[in-house]
Amino acid sequence: MFEPKFAFHPWEYIADELKERKWKQREFADIIWIPAPELNAIIKWRKNLTPALCVRIWEAFWTSSQLWMNLQTEYSLAIAKEEEEERIKRVHEKLKEYHYE
């Protein structure tokens, strides 16, 4: 299975779309029916995209909702792998200990 070496936060792609369409962030927040502070939290990577939000982004950009959900999932998994690195090593140690490797 292909695993990218790095992942981008979905906001980076959203920012590109907004720039291409010459939309302001506040306009986009209004279009997808979220408060501007919530969009700001996504922009600052403090909040993740939800499935419901991915559907609204899909409608606004005429793209696939799955695209936005996949971008969020890949980014979240990359962060989790980084944060769980030490525990992952311990999992491998336990697998060896129990001869399951």
N, C-alpha and C positions, 0 to 999 in steps of 0.2 A: 504494500500500500504506500502511495506517495505521501510523504509528510514534509511540508515546507520547513525550511530552516528558520523562518521568521514569519510572523503574521502581523498584519496591520489592523489597527482599530478601525471599525467600519466608518468612524467619523472622517477618516482621511479620504475615503471614497465619496462620502456625502459632500464634503467640502469641495472636492473637484466638480461634482455635479452642480452644486450651487454656483460656483464660479463660472462654469460653462453656460449656465442658464441665466446668469446675472441676477440671481435671486439673493435677497438679504436673508440673514439668519432669522430675523423676526418674522419676515414674510413666510419663510418655510415652516416655522413653528405654527403659525396661524393656519397654513395650508394643511398640515398633518394633525391639527387639533391637539396640540400640546402647549402648555404654558412656556413662554420664553425661558424661564429659569430651568425647566426640565431639559430643554434642548441644550442649554448652556452646560448642564451637568454631563450630558452625553459628549459634548464638544471637549470638555475638560477630562474625559475618560473616567468620570466618577459614577456614571450610570451606564448600564448595558442596554442594548436594544432588546425589546421584548417581541414575541411573535406578533402581537397586535400592532405594535409600532412598525414592524417590518412590512406588514400588510399595507399600512398607510403610506409608507415610503414607496412601496411598489406602485401604488396608485398614483402618487405624485410624480414619480419619475418614469412611469411606464416600463418598469423593469420587472424582475422576478422577486417575489417576496422571499423565496428560497435563497436567492443570492444574498440578501441582507442577513438572513438568519445564519447562513453558512459562514459569512464573514465574521459575524459575532461569535459563533461557535469556535471557529478556528483560532480567533484571537483569545478567547477565554481558555481554550485548551492549552495554548502556548504559554499563557501566564500560569496556569495551574501546574504544568510540567516543570516550569522554572521554580515555582514555589514549593513543589513537592519533591524536588530532586533528592533530598536527604532521605525522605521516607521511601522513595522508589528504590534507593540503594538497599535499604533495610528489607524491602520486599524480596529483592533478588537474593539477599543473604539467607532469608528464611526459606526460599525455594531451594537453595543449595542444601541447607540444613536438612530439609525433609526429602531431599533427592528428587525433587519435582522439576528440576531444571533440565 
